[in-house]
Amino acid sequence: MTIERVIGHIEGVPVGTVFHRRKDVQDAQLHQTNQRGISWLLDKDGSRVSDAIVLNGGYVDDEDEWDRIQYTGASPGKDKDPSGRLLRDQSWSYTDNAALRLSFERGYPVRVIRGYEGDRRYSPSDSYRYDGLYEITDVRTAISKYPAPDGSSISICQFDLRRLRDQDQVQTKVERHVMDVLDELGDEPHYEEKFPQARSVRVRRLIRDTAAAQRIKQLYDGECQLCGLRLLGPDGRPYSEGAHIRPLGKPHNGPDVEPNILCLCPNCHVRLDTGAVALDDERNVIPRAPLSEVSLLPRLTVRDGHYIHPAYLGYHRQYWEQQGRRRS
C-alpha cells in the first residue's frame, strides 16, 4: 500500500523515528525531496502549501530552541556561494517561501525533521529524525546577520514556529487519551508521597520510553551509566530506564532527544531525578546527598555515538542547587 504524503503526521511514521539518509526521509513521505529544506504539496484548490521543513544548520539566521524555531526561508542555488552563504535577497515569490507562508495563512502545521548538522543540543549525531508537528506563528522580512560579499545587507524570509503540545504529537486515540491523563497528573515526581502518586510516576516513565530513549538503552545494552549495574530479568534480557537530564514537561520543558537522555538503572534514575547526584561538564559524578553502601562510578560512562550536551548537565545542577538553597 502506498502511503500518501499529506499535511500533518504520516501514517506509520511515529515522532522520533530516525533515518540514516535524506533519501530515507523522502521515501517515508515525510519530505518532498532529498535536498531542499522546504517541502510542499498541492492543496485542494491547487495552491502549493508547505508540509515539512528540514532543520540542518543551513543558514546562520536559524535559531533552534526545540519548542520554538526561527527558520530562514529558501533561495535558489545561484543565490548562494559554495558554503551556503547568501549572495542576495530572498524572495517571497520563490516557490518554497510562498508555500511555507501560505501554510501560515491557512493555519497548517508542518513536520520538522532535524539533521545531524543542526544545533547539537537537539540534533541526532549522524542521521535525521522526525521531531513532530510545529505551527507557524509568524512570518516577516528580516535582515540577515551576515551581509552580502559587497557589504550590503541581505533581506531574508523568516518564519517563527512553535511545537504543538504533546497530545498532538501522538497518532492514535489511545495514545492521546494517555497523554491527557498524564497532563492531569502533572510532571513533577514526588517520591515522598505514597503508592498512588509513585505509581503515576512509574506510568509516566513507561509511556515516555520513547524511540530516543530506546536507542540510548540499546547502545548501552542496559548497563547503567552511573553505577555500571546491568540488571537482567527472568528472561535474560537487560532492564534499564531512559532518564532525561532536563526533565520533560512543566516546569522544566526538557526535550526528548538523545543528548538529554541517560541509560540508568532504576535506583540511579531516582538519584538523578531527586538531585542526589549531579554531573559536571566533564561528566564527573558529584554525590549531593549521603549514599551509604552505594558504589557509583567516578565518571559517567559514555559510549561512541552518544553525545551529552553540557547545557542539560548545567540545568540539572543549577536546578537542584536552587532547591537546596530554598530548603536551607
Number of C-alpha atoms within 10 A of each C-alpha: 3 5 11 11 18 19 20 18 23 17 14 9 15 17 22 19 16 23 19 14 15 20 15 15 22 17 14 18 19 27 29 22 16 15 12 16 20 23 25 26 18 13 13 8 6 8 13 20 27 30 27 26 23 26 25 17 18 20 19 14 18 20 17 18 12 19 14 17 19 18 23 25 27 25 24 13 10 10 14 13 11 8 7 13 16 26 19 18 17 22 18 19 9 13 18 23 25 21 23 28 25 16 22 22 14 10 12 19 25 28 25 24 27 23 27 18 16 20 18 16 20 22 25 25 16 14 15 25 26 21 22 26 27 25 18 25 14 14 19 12 15 15 15 20 13 16 17 16 12 7 8 11 16 17 18 23 22 22 22 19 23 18 21 15 13 14 17 17 21 19 16 10 10 10 15 16 13 16 21 13 13 18 15 9 14 14 18 14 17 13 14 8 9 9 10 9 15 14 12 18 19 13 13 19 14 12 12 16 16 17 17 22 23 17 18 24 24 13 16 19 15 24 23 28 21 27 20 16 16 17 15 13 8 6 6 8 12 16 18 26 24 27 27 24 27 22 21 17 16 11 10 14 13 18 21 25 22 25 24 27 27 27 29 29 25 16 14 22 21 16 19 21 22 16 19 16 23 24 21 15 14 10 16 15 18 17 16 16 12 9 12 6 6 8 11 19 15 13 16 19 17 16 11 6 12 18 17 20 17 17 14 22 19 16 16 23 21 13 13 18 14 10 12 12 8 8 6 5
